[in-house]
Amino acid sequence: MNALQGRPLDDAINVFGMPSGERTISGRRYIQWGRSSSGFVPVTTPSTTYGNVNVGRAYGNYSSTTYSTSYVPVNYNCSVTMEVDENDRIMRGQYEGNLGGCEGYIKRLNRFRKQIGAR
């Protein structure tokens, strides 16, 4: 978020896209972006069975592994908030969410940082 600090709000809009909201709290203006989605992630679990065989004079051990897959629900979300001054310059920013939700914003911000030569 530091790469956007002091820059025009238009830069943030170019990076993140159209904002999803705007709020004023105690005279401070906040611009917000947000995304959320849900889905399912496959989780595969192994199950191993052990035993022995005794047929006549033959004796031996065996093992067998089977795999079962279940689908676990996941929720991805991200919220980015920028505080802007009266000249639409970004004063500070913050984000909240998980990697699945914020990954797209992170990639866009990293591209922007590269463009402007920021570390």
C-alpha positions in Angstrom: 0.0 0.0 0.0 3.0 2.3 0.5 3.5 2.6 -3.2 0.2 4.5 -3.5 0.7 6.8 -0.5 0.8 10.5 -1.7 -0.4 9.6 -5.1 -3.6 10.6 -6.8 -6.7 8.6 -6.2 -6.8 7.9 -10.0 -3.7 5.8 -9.6 -5.5 3.5 -7.1 -8.5 3.3 -9.4 -6.2 2.3 -12.3 -4.6 -0.4 -10.0 -7.7 -1.8 -8.3 -10.5 -0.9 -10.7 -13.7 1.0 -9.8 -14.3 1.4 -6.1 -17.1 -0.5 -4.5 -17.9 2.3 -2.0 -17.1 5.6 -0.5 -17.6 6.7 3.1 -17.0 9.8 5.2 -16.4 9.3 8.9 -15.7 12.3 11.2 -14.7 14.4 8.1 -12.4 11.8 6.8 -13.0 10.4 3.3 -12.5 6.7 2.7 -12.6 4.9 -0.7 -13.2 1.1 -0.6 -12.7 -1.8 -2.9 -13.9 -5.3 -2.0 -14.4 -8.7 -3.4 -15.6 -12.0 -2.0 -16.2 -15.4 -3.5 -16.7 -19.0 -2.3 -16.1 -22.4 -3.7 -14.9 -25.8 -2.9 -11.3 -27.2 -2.5 -10.6 -30.9 -3.0 -8.9 -32.6 -0.1 -7.6 -36.1 -0.7 -7.1 -38.4 2.3 -5.2 -41.7 2.2 -6.3 -44.7 4.2 -4.0 -47.7 4.6 -5.2 -51.2 5.5 -2.8 -53.8 6.8 -3.3 -57.6 7.2 -1.9 -61.0 6.8 -2.7 -64.0 4.6 -2.3 -67.7 5.6 -3.2 -70.2 2.9 -1.9 -73.7 3.6 1.8 -73.4 3.9 1.9 -69.9 2.5 2.0 -66.9 4.8 2.4 -63.3 4.1 1.6 -59.7 5.0 -0.1 -57.2 2.8 -1.1 -53.5 2.8 -3.4 -51.6 0.6 -3.8 -47.8 0.4 -7.0 -46.2 -0.9 -7.6 -42.5 -1.4 -10.9 -40.7 -0.9 -11.5 -37.1 -1.9 -13.9 -34.7 -0.2 -14.7 -31.2 -1.1 -14.3 -28.5 1.6 -16.1 -25.2 1.3 -13.9 -22.1 1.3 -14.6 -18.4 1.4 -12.3 -15.8 -0.2 -12.6 -12.2 0.7 -10.6 -8.9 0.6 -11.3 -5.3 1.5 -9.0 -2.5 0.6 -9.6 1.0 2.1 -7.8 4.2 1.2 -8.1 7.4 3.0 -7.9 10.4 0.7 -7.4 14.1 1.4 -9.4 17.1 0.0 -7.2 17.0 -3.1 -7.9 13.3 -3.8 -4.4 12.3 -2.7 -4.0 9.0 -0.9 -3.0 9.5 2.7 -2.9 5.9 3.8 -4.3 2.5 2.9 -5.1 -0.8 4.5 -6.4 -4.2 3.5 -8.1 -7.0 5.3 -8.8 -10.5 4.1 -7.2 -13.7 3.1 -4.8 -14.6 0.3 -7.4 -16.2 -1.9 -9.4 -12.9 -1.8 -6.5 -10.4 -1.9 -4.3 -12.2 -4.4 -5.7 -10.3 -7.4 -5.2 -6.9 -5.7 -1.7 -7.9 -4.6 -0.7 -8.8 -8.2 -2.0 -5.5 -9.6 -0.3 -3.5 -6.9 3.0 -5.3 -7.5 2.7 -4.6 -11.2 2.1 -0.9 -10.4 5.1 -0.8 -8.0 7.3 -2.2 -10.8 6.0 0.4 -13.2 6.9 3.3 -10.9 10.1 1.7 -9.7 9.1 1.4 -6.1 10.5 -1.2 -3.8 
